[in-house]
């Protein structure tokens, strides 16, 4: 039997590079999936227009889902953006926007999903942190700050809602081949050189694919991970395992 047969899943950022791969994997594993995002890309699952920063939309969506489903088994908070600036270059508007999407959006979605999650026999929330919540890339100050907040909130949620049968974990990817990463390459002005440098800095000599992330998320959503909660799962090809100075 597929690992998620009979489960229901709600994925924010569900039409993005990683979110779309997660929805496809969940659907292949037998789950009924909603891909929640600002725009549709025709991917797996049922698309729902969804803005994580708008509490009226978030609340209304889960109230509507309660008439469709009698429970929610899996919530994936994958919606997120990146701002490539130092704090000096970052405006207050940009700072507030990235926190609204990356942190407050996770808070609002989880908060209003809880009544349905409590009805599951074994609910799982998977948040999206980053290796940048552990170490910092230059020029990503606000992004790093949001991911540190996601990591702390993930642990707090696991403590608060574990007694209700809800597991909470965070996946912390490194470099993954998504439109966000391709935009980073495009902005460099020397795409091929940067792509090679990014690969070579990893012990595995490669960066990840969305499917690699979907594999870990699928496991965290399944019964095989029933004892896994409150953890930050780094998936980065060994990038953060090494002392970078030794590569000089």
C-alpha positions, -999 to +999 in steps of 0.1 A: +000+000+000+013+035-008+027+052+023+001+080+025-030+061+013-061+078+027-042+109+040-050+145+034-023+170+027-022+208+024+010+223+009+017+261+009+040+272-019+026+241-036+032+253-071+068+263-065+099+243-074+100+223-041+063+225-033+053+211-067+077+181-062+062+175-027+027+176-041+036+151-068+052+127-043+023+129-019-002+122-048+019+092-059+019+079-023-019+080-023-027+113-005-054+137-014-034+169-019-042+206-020-015+228-036-020+262-021-002+291-037-007+325-054-009+310-089-015+277-105+010+258-126-011+228-134+008+204-111-003+176-089-032+180-065-061+204-063-050+240-066-063+266-041-055+303-044-038+311-011-020+341+004-002+330+036+000+367+047-038+373+047-054+359+078-089+363+064-080+341+034-061+316+056-089+313+081-116+310+054-097+284+035-095+260+065-131+267+075-140+257+039-118+226+041-136+215+072-167+210+050-147+189+025-125+169+049-131+156+084-094+158+092-061+171+080-031+147+083-003+166+067+006+203+066+036+215+047+046+252+051+068+256+020+059+291+010+089+314+011+109+341-006+145+353-005+160+388-005+197+390-015+208+421+005+226+431+037+207+448+064+220+482+052+206+476+018+173+461+030+143+485+034+119+482+063+092+473+038+113+444+024+122+432+059+085+432+069+075+414+037+100+385+040+090+380+077+053+382+067+057+354+042+085+332+057+075+334+094+041+350+100+026+330+071+038+297+087+023+309+120-011+318+105-014+287+084-005+264+112-027+282+137-058+279+116-050+243+104-048+230+140-085+222+145-084+199+115-050+185+124-062+175+159-088+152+142-060+132+125-048+099+141-013+111+135-008+145+121+025+159+108+035+195+102+066+200+081+080+236+081+107+249+058+138+262+074+172+264+057+209+257+064+210+295+064+192+293+098+224+277+111+252+295+092+249+326+071+255+332+034+267+368+027+241+392+015+211+372+028+206+389+062+168+391+063+164+356+048+188+341+074+169+359+102+136+344+090+149+309+089+164+312+124+129+322+135+113+292+117+137+268+134+128+282+169+091+282+162+092+246+149+107+234+182+081+254+202+052+240+181+065+205+186+065+210+223+031+226+225+012+202+202+031+169+206+007+159+234-022+164+209-007+138+186+008+164+162+044+160+152+063+191+140+096+191+121+116+214+098+134+206+066+165+227+061+177+225+025+210+238+012+214+246-025+185+230-044+179+234-082+148+256-081+137+288-099+151+307-068+185+291-073+185+297-111+177+334-104+207+335-081+229+321-109+214+345-134+222+375-112+259+365-109+267+374-145+289+342-149+265+314-147+287+284-157+315+294-133+292+299-104+273+266-110+306+248-110+317+266-078+284+258-061+288+221-070+324+219-059+319+234-025+297+204-016+314+171-004+290+153-027+300+176-056+264+184-065+234+205-053+200+190-046+170+184-067+134+192-056+128+154-056+155+150-029+136+173-006+103+157-014+117+123-004+126+136+031+092+154+034+074+123+024+092+103+051+084+129+078+048+128+068+046+090+070+042+066+099+078+056+095+087+089+111+062+086+140+089+091+166+105+121+148+094+155+161+109+188+171+139+183+148+156+204+121+166+181+093+195+195+073+196+183+036+226+199+020+250+173+004+273+176+034+279+214+029+276+223+066+295+192+078+329+206+066+351+235+077+350+259+048+384+274+057+400+241+048+390+246+012+411+278+008 
